[in-house]
Amino acid sequence: MTTGPADSPASLYGPVSLVMGVLALAAAVFAGFVGISIPFLFGALAVTFGLLGLARGLHRGQCAAGSVTGAVAVLYPLVLAGALG
């Protein structure tokens, strides 16, 4: 019995989470110019895809890194606004 390829859409959770997390972190650094909605959106998506990937067990390192960078990107503008406000 032959098996099909091991690739599935779920195998992309790790790379997508990592890319979204890095983009969210970069947008959070420039939140004064781009606003805080972009880091929140990209960060929330990075955390979501990272947790889904961790649950599936595929590309665990990328999923963990994407989740961490996404969470930092979401929390950074909040902490900055709280410190300055």
DRENKOL-180721 format. One line per 8 residues: number of its first residue (from 1); their letters; for each residue x, z, y of N, C-alpha, C, O, CB. Coordinates in Angstrom, 2 decimals, m for minus. Each point is the difference from the previous one (the first is absolute). Glycine has a CB too. Example, Ala and Ser with C-alpha at 12.3 -4.5 7.8 and 13.67 -1.06 7.14 Angstrom:
2
1	AS	13.19 7.80 m5.69 m0.89 0.00 1.19 0.90 0.00 1.20 1.04 0.66 m0.02 m2.93 0.59 m1.15  1.54 m1.97 2.22 0.82 0.06 1.19 m0.77 0.73 1.09 0.51 0.17 1.11 0.67 m2.32 m1.74
// end
This chain:
85
1	MTTGPADS	0.85 0.00 m1.17 m0.85 0.00 1.17 0.90 0.00 1.24 0.88 0.85 0.13 m2.74 0.37 m1.37  1.63 m2.14 2.11 0.80 m0.09 1.21 m0.67 0.78 1.12 m1.22 0.12 0.07 2.10 m2.36 m0.77  m0.06 2.76 1.55 m0.53 0.73 1.15 0.25 m0.82 1.25 0.95 m0.78 0.07 m0.57 3.01 m1.20  m1.21 m2.04 2.11 0.14 m0.70 1.26 1.09 0.63 0.85 0.64 0.96 m0.41 m3.05 m1.59 0.31  2.60 0.09 1.27 1.02 0.57 0.88 m0.36 1.41 0.43 m1.18 0.36 0.09 1.74 m2.65 0.71  0.46 3.09 m0.53 m0.21 1.39 0.38 m0.36 0.13 1.48 m0.33 1.09 0.46 1.94 m0.40 m2.23  m1.55 m1.79 2.50 m0.34 0.06 1.42 m1.49 0.17 0.19 m0.81 m0.62 m0.69 2.79 m0.80 1.23  m2.32 2.27 0.40 m1.39 0.20 0.37 m0.02 0.32 1.48 1.04 0.34 0.57 m1.70 0.48 m2.90
9	PASLYGPV	m0.49 m0.92 2.96 m0.05 0.37 1.42 0.42 1.44 0.25 0.48 0.32 1.09 m2.30 m1.97 m0.81  1.65 2.52 m1.25 0.39 1.40 0.17 1.51 0.18 0.08 0.47 1.03 0.47 m2.54 m0.37 m1.68  2.84 m1.64 0.74 1.45 0.13 0.07 0.52 m0.19 1.42 1.18 0.23 0.26 m1.03 m1.04 m2.61  m1.00 0.39 3.27 0.40 m0.19 1.39 m0.24 1.22 0.87 0.30 m0.03 1.19 m0.78 m2.37 m1.48  m0.06 3.48 m0.26 m0.25 1.20 0.80 1.29 0.55 0.60 0.00 0.39 1.17 m1.96 0.14 m2.62  3.03 m0.50 0.71 1.26 0.54 0.49 0.58 m0.79 1.15 0.25 0.57 1.07 0.16 0.28 m3.34  m0.17 m2.15 2.09 0.57 m0.77 1.12 m0.90 m0.04 1.23 0.50 0.07 1.12 0.68 m1.44 m2.80  m2.48 1.26 1.50 m0.91 m0.03 1.14 0.00 1.35 0.71 m0.01 0.05 1.23 m1.42 m1.76 m2.40
17	SLVMGVLA	1.45 2.78 0.42 0.04 1.34 0.60 1.28 0.19 0.81 m0.04 0.55 1.10 m1.35 0.33 m2.99  2.50 m1.33 1.34 1.28 0.16 0.70 0.04 m0.83 1.28 0.43 0.49 1.04 0.68 m0.06 m3.24  m1.57 m1.67 2.14 0.00 m0.86 1.19 m0.94 0.55 1.06 0.34 0.05 1.18 0.20 m2.05 m2.61  m1.73 2.40 1.01 m0.95 0.56 0.97 0.52 1.30 0.60 m0.20 0.25 1.19 m1.69 m1.31 m2.45  2.56 1.88 0.47 0.57 1.24 0.51 1.09 m0.24 1.02 0.07 0.69 1.02 m0.61 0.37 m3.17  1.41 m2.03 1.89 1.07 m0.31 0.95 m0.58 m0.59 1.28 0.43 0.36 1.10 1.17 m0.76 m3.01  m2.59 m0.49 1.79 m0.65 m0.56 1.19 m0.71 1.09 0.79 0.03 0.00 1.23 m0.31 m2.19 m2.42  m0.36 3.11 0.50 m0.68 1.10 0.68 0.98 0.91 0.72 m0.27 0.44 1.12 m1.53 m0.53 m2.84
25	LAAAVFAG	2.93 0.35 1.09 1.00 0.85 0.63 0.61 m0.69 1.22 0.24 0.65 1.02 0.25 0.41 m3.23  m0.26 m2.35 2.12 0.52 m0.75 1.15 m1.03 m0.03 1.13 0.35 0.13 1.17 1.06 m1.54 m2.71  m2.68 1.25 1.19 m1.05 0.00 1.01 m0.18 1.39 0.61 m0.35 0.12 1.17 m0.79 m1.99 m2.37  1.38 2.91 0.41 m0.13 1.36 0.53 1.09 0.30 1.02 m0.23 0.73 0.97 m0.81 0.00 m3.13  2.23 m1.29 1.94 1.08 0.22 0.95 m0.35 m0.64 1.34 0.31 0.55 1.06 1.37 m0.49 m2.95  m2.33 m1.22 1.83 m0.39 m0.70 1.22 m1.48 0.21 0.32 m0.65 m0.89 0.53 2.42 m0.81 m0.97  m2.30 2.87 0.12 m1.42 0.28 0.21 m0.38 m0.02 1.47 m1.16 m0.26 0.33 1.18 1.63 m2.39  0.91 m1.12 2.93 m0.29 m0.06 1.43 m0.31 m1.42 0.46 m0.70 m0.20 1.00 2.18 2.16 m0.68
33	FVGISIPF	m0.96 m2.93 m1.04 m0.22 m1.40 0.36 m1.15 m0.64 m0.78 m0.77 m0.78 0.56 3.19 0.63 0.00  m2.54 0.49 m1.83 m1.00 m0.67 m0.85 m1.25 0.85 m0.22 m0.97 m0.49 m0.57 2.83 m0.70 m0.55  m1.86 2.43 1.55 m1.14 0.88 m0.23 0.17 0.74 m1.32 0.93 m0.27 m0.76 m2.41 m1.26 2.07  0.58 2.46 m1.56 0.13 0.80 m1.23 m0.89 m0.50 m1.12 0.07 0.53 m1.11 0.51 1.41 2.52  m1.41 m2.92 m1.16 m0.89 m0.47 m1.06 0.76 m0.78 m1.07 m0.36 0.09 m1.18 m1.49 m0.18 2.84  2.88 m0.66 m1.28 0.75 m0.78 m0.99 0.78 0.92 m0.94 m0.06 m0.21 m1.22 0.23 m1.68 2.87  0.56 2.89 m1.16 0.65 0.91 m0.95 m1.00 0.74 m0.90 0.29 0.22 m1.18 1.56 0.04 2.82  m3.00 0.11 m1.11 m1.00 0.68 m0.83 m0.51 m0.93 m1.10 m0.10 0.41 m1.15 m0.56 1.02 3.12
41	LFGALAVT	0.34 m2.66 m1.62 m0.52 m0.95 m0.98 1.03 m0.32 m1.06 m0.28 0.12 m1.20 m1.20 m1.08 2.95  2.68 0.55 m1.33 1.04 m0.35 m0.96 0.44 1.22 m0.82 0.26 m0.12 m1.19 0.50 m1.71 2.73  m0.68 2.99 m0.90 0.40 1.20 m0.72 m1.03 0.43 m1.04 0.35 0.39 m1.11 0.91 0.31 3.12  m2.53 m0.79 m1.63 m1.06 0.36 m0.96 m0.01 m0.97 m1.19 m0.19 0.41 m1.14 m1.18 0.57 3.02  1.57 m2.27 m1.60 0.06 m0.97 m1.09 1.23 0.24 m0.89 m0.09 m0.13 m1.22 m1.12 m1.53 2.66  2.34 2.00 m0.83 1.21 0.26 m0.78 m0.19 1.21 m0.91 0.39 m0.03 m1.17 1.00 m0.95 3.02  m1.99 2.03 m1.32 m0.25 1.20 m0.82 m0.98 m0.32 m1.12 0.18 0.44 m1.14 0.27 1.04 3.12  m1.50 m2.23 m1.67 m0.99 m0.35 m1.01 0.60 m0.83 m1.12 m0.18 0.31 m1.17 m1.58 m0.23 2.93
49	FGLLGLAR	2.48 m1.14 m1.39 0.62 m0.84 m1.03 1.08 0.76 m0.76 0.17 m0.20 m1.20 m0.65 m1.82 2.59  1.20 2.89 m0.70 1.01 0.80 m0.68 m0.59 0.94 m1.03 0.53 0.14 m1.11 0.85 m0.30 3.14  m2.47 0.82 m1.68 m0.64 0.91 m0.95 m0.63 m0.75 m1.17 0.04 0.47 m1.13 m0.48 1.12 3.00  m0.14 m2.76 m1.59 m0.54 m0.82 m1.09 1.12 m0.45 m0.94 m0.17 0.00 m1.22 m1.69 m0.77 2.73  2.99 0.39 m0.94 1.13 m0.42 m0.82 0.58 1.15 m0.80 0.40 m0.18 m1.15 0.10 m1.58 2.81  m0.44 2.95 m1.07 0.48 1.17 m0.74 m0.93 0.35 m1.15 0.44 0.43 m1.07 0.65 0.43 3.15  m2.38 m1.04 m1.87 m0.96 0.28 m1.06 0.13 m1.00 m1.14 m0.19 0.36 m1.17 m1.36 0.62 2.87  1.87 m2.23 m1.37 0.17 m1.03 m1.03 1.36 0.08 m0.66 0.18 m0.50 m1.12 m1.74 m0.95 2.38
57	GLHRGQCA	2.54 2.07 m0.59 1.32 0.16 m0.58 0.89 m1.22 0.14 0.98 m0.13 m0.74 m2.00 1.69 m0.82  0.73 m2.45 2.49 0.79 m1.21 0.18 0.81 0.11 1.28 m0.56 0.32 1.05 m1.14 m1.68 m2.31  3.00 1.09 1.19 0.89 0.03 1.17 m0.12 1.34 0.73 m0.30 0.05 1.19 0.09 m2.55 m0.96  0.44 3.57 m0.96 m0.22 1.33 0.53 0.88 0.31 1.21 m0.47 0.68 0.93 m0.16 0.03 m3.21  1.86 m1.17 2.31 0.88 0.27 1.14 m0.50 m0.66 1.26 0.00 0.61 1.07 1.91 m0.41 m2.64  m2.33 m1.45 1.46 m0.53 m0.71 1.16 m1.30 0.63 0.47 m0.25 0.11 1.20 1.34 m2.21 m2.00  m1.91 2.52 m0.14 m1.27 0.64 0.37 0.23 1.32 0.72 m0.67 0.31 0.98 m0.42 m1.39 m2.94  2.05 1.85 1.47 0.30 1.29 0.64 0.58 m0.21 1.40 m0.37 0.70 0.94 0.76 0.32 m3.21
65	AGSVTGAV	0.52 m1.98 2.40 0.60 m0.27 1.31 m1.06 m0.52 0.97 0.00 0.37 1.17 2.21 m0.86 m2.28  m3.09 m0.37 0.65 m1.07 m0.51 0.85 m0.98 1.09 0.42 m0.47 0.01 1.14 0.70 m2.21 m2.26  m0.53 3.10 0.21 m0.90 1.10 0.33 0.62 0.94 1.04 m0.68 0.44 0.92 m0.30 m0.59 m3.22  2.25 0.44 2.14 0.68 0.91 0.93 0.11 m0.64 1.38 m0.31 0.64 1.01 1.60 0.37 m2.91  m0.85 m2.27 1.97 0.13 m0.64 1.31 m1.36 m0.20 0.66 m0.11 0.10 1.22 2.19 m1.25 m2.02  m3.11 0.87 0.00 m1.34 m0.13 0.56 m0.52 1.32 0.54 m0.63 0.03 1.06 0.19 m1.87 m2.65  0.70 2.92 0.88 m0.44 1.32 0.47 0.74 0.41 1.27 m0.60 0.58 0.91 0.07 0.06 m3.28  1.82 m0.92 2.43 0.77 0.31 1.21 m0.53 m0.82 1.17 m0.10 0.52 1.11 2.14 0.02 m2.50
73	AVLYPLVL	m2.37 m1.80 1.15 m0.50 m0.86 1.07 m1.36 0.47 0.51 m0.31 m0.17 1.18 1.57 m1.75 m2.17  m2.07 2.50 0.12 m1.29 0.51 0.43 0.17 1.31 0.77 m0.69 0.23 1.00 m0.41 m1.33 m2.98  2.00 1.96 1.53 0.16 1.31 0.61 0.85 m0.02 1.27 m0.18 0.85 0.87 m0.05 0.11 m3.12  1.15 m1.91 2.38 0.90 m0.04 1.16 m0.75 m0.11 1.33 0.29 0.79 0.90 1.42 m1.85 m2.36  m2.65 0.13 1.64 m0.71 m0.04 1.29 m0.85 1.24 0.26 m0.16 0.42 1.15 0.11 m2.89 m1.35  m0.48 3.07 m0.87 m0.81 1.21 0.17 0.87 1.17 0.48 m0.39 0.73 0.91 m1.19 m1.52 m2.71  2.74 0.96 1.20 0.90 1.07 0.40 0.52 m0.25 1.41 0.10 0.92 0.80 0.55 m0.54 m3.20  m0.32 m1.63 2.70 0.49 m0.33 1.33 m1.07 0.23 1.08 0.30 0.52 1.07 1.23 m2.21 m2.11
81	AGALG	m2.76 1.31 0.74 m1.09 0.22 0.96 m0.29 1.49 0.17 m0.31 0.45 1.10 m0.67 m2.68 m1.72  1.09 2.99 m0.46 m0.23 1.44 0.10 1.10 0.70 0.77 m0.27 0.96 0.71 m0.93 m1.06 m2.86  2.43 m0.37 2.01 1.11 0.63 0.71 m0.03 m0.33 1.48 0.37 0.83 0.83 0.98 m0.94 m2.90  m1.78 m1.10 2.41 m0.01 m0.41 1.40 m1.31 0.35 0.71 m0.04 0.07 1.22 1.59 m1.89 m1.84  m2.60 2.04 m0.16 m1.30 0.24 0.61 m0.26 1.44 0.14 m1.06 0.39 0.50 0.22 m2.45 m1.42
// end
